[in-house]
């Protein structure tokens, strides 16, 4: 079966502001067919995506709608201020996390 027939994408093009293409529901059998059709060089990337899908928090974040709200002047000031802060080194952050 051709791979394109297995991927149930909606006929309408995705919203250009939203880079995520929503997929229609798929059965485990159809998903197994997609995995079986993958070339070997695609297996590591597919494994990462499937493992991520098993994490309920990551799955909820991935399924969340795209935030297309414009940044306000206050948002832009906060970003600029955060980027001007020196931050801390990884070793200092790790020590602080391990201290508690």
C-alpha contacts under 8 A as a table, 3 or more apart, distances in Angstrom:
res1	aa1	res2	aa2	distance
1	X	5	X	7.09
1	X	6	X	7.68
2	X	5	X	5.55
2	X	6	X	7.02
3	X	6	X	5.26
3	X	7	X	6.73
3	X	34	X	6.55
3	X	37	X	7.05
4	X	7	X	5.49
5	X	8	X	7.20
6	X	30	X	6.35
6	X	33	X	7.64
6	X	34	X	6.79
7	X	23	X	7.89
7	X	34	X	7.89
8	X	23	X	6.20
8	X	24	X	5.51
8	X	25	X	7.56
8	X	26	X	7.29
9	X	21	X	7.66
9	X	22	X	7.04
9	X	23	X	5.05
9	X	24	X	5.94
10	X	13	X	7.55
10	X	22	X	7.52
10	X	23	X	6.87
10	X	24	X	6.87
14	X	18	X	6.92
14	X	19	X	7.37
14	X	20	X	7.44
14	X	21	X	5.74
14	X	22	X	7.85
15	X	18	X	5.23
15	X	19	X	7.34
16	X	19	X	6.42
17	X	68	X	6.86
18	X	21	X	7.69
18	X	66	X	5.87
18	X	68	X	7.60
20	X	66	X	7.74
26	X	30	X	6.28
26	X	31	X	6.77
27	X	30	X	5.22
27	X	31	X	6.30
28	X	31	X	4.90
28	X	32	X	6.00
29	X	32	X	5.05
29	X	33	X	6.30
30	X	33	X	5.04
30	X	34	X	6.38
31	X	34	X	5.06
31	X	35	X	6.30
32	X	35	X	5.08
32	X	36	X	6.05
33	X	36	X	5.04
33	X	37	X	6.21
34	X	37	X	5.19
34	X	38	X	6.55
35	X	38	X	5.30
35	X	46	X	7.94
38	X	42	X	6.22
38	X	43	X	6.91
39	X	42	X	5.54
39	X	43	X	7.04
40	X	43	X	5.41
41	X	44	X	7.09
42	X	45	X	5.61
42	X	46	X	6.23
43	X	46	X	5.04
43	X	47	X	6.00
44	X	47	X	5.10
44	X	48	X	6.38
45	X	48	X	5.19
45	X	49	X	6.42
46	X	49	X	5.13
46	X	50	X	6.10
47	X	50	X	5.12
47	X	51	X	6.01
48	X	51	X	5.24
48	X	52	X	6.12
49	X	52	X	5.04
49	X	53	X	6.18
50	X	53	X	4.99
50	X	54	X	6.55
51	X	54	X	5.21
51	X	55	X	6.98
52	X	55	X	5.41
52	X	58	X	6.29
52	X	59	X	6.94
53	X	56	X	7.17
53	X	58	X	6.80
53	X	59	X	5.23
54	X	59	X	7.12
55	X	58	X	5.34
55	X	59	X	5.99
56	X	59	X	5.02
56	X	60	X	6.16
57	X	60	X	5.20
57	X	61	X	6.27
58	X	61	X	5.04
58	X	62	X	6.00
59	X	62	X	5.05
59	X	63	X	6.09
60	X	63	X	5.06
60	X	64	X	6.11
61	X	64	X	5.15
71	X	74	X	7.93
71	X	75	X	5.64
71	X	76	X	6.49
72	X	75	X	4.99
72	X	76	X	6.31
73	X	76	X	5.09
73	X	77	X	6.16
74	X	77	X	5.11
74	X	78	X	6.20
75	X	78	X	5.12
75	X	79	X	6.24
76	X	79	X	5.11
76	X	80	X	6.16
77	X	80	X	5.10
77	X	81	X	6.08
78	X	81	X	5.06
78	X	82	X	6.06
79	X	82	X	5.11
79	X	83	X	6.13
80	X	83	X	5.21
80	X	84	X	6.30
81	X	84	X	5.20
81	X	85	X	6.66
82	X	85	X	5.43
83	X	86	X	7.81
88	X	92	X	6.39
88	X	93	X	6.62
89	X	92	X	5.27
89	X	93	X	6.31
90	X	93	X	5.03
90	X	94	X	5.97
91	X	94	X	5.06
91	X	95	X	6.08
92	X	95	X	5.10
92	X	96	X	6.17
93	X	96	X	5.11
93	X	97	X	6.16
94	X	97	X	5.11
94	X	98	X	6.09
95	X	98	X	5.13
95	X	99	X	6.00
96	X	99	X	5.14
96	X	100	X	6.89
97	X	100	X	5.89
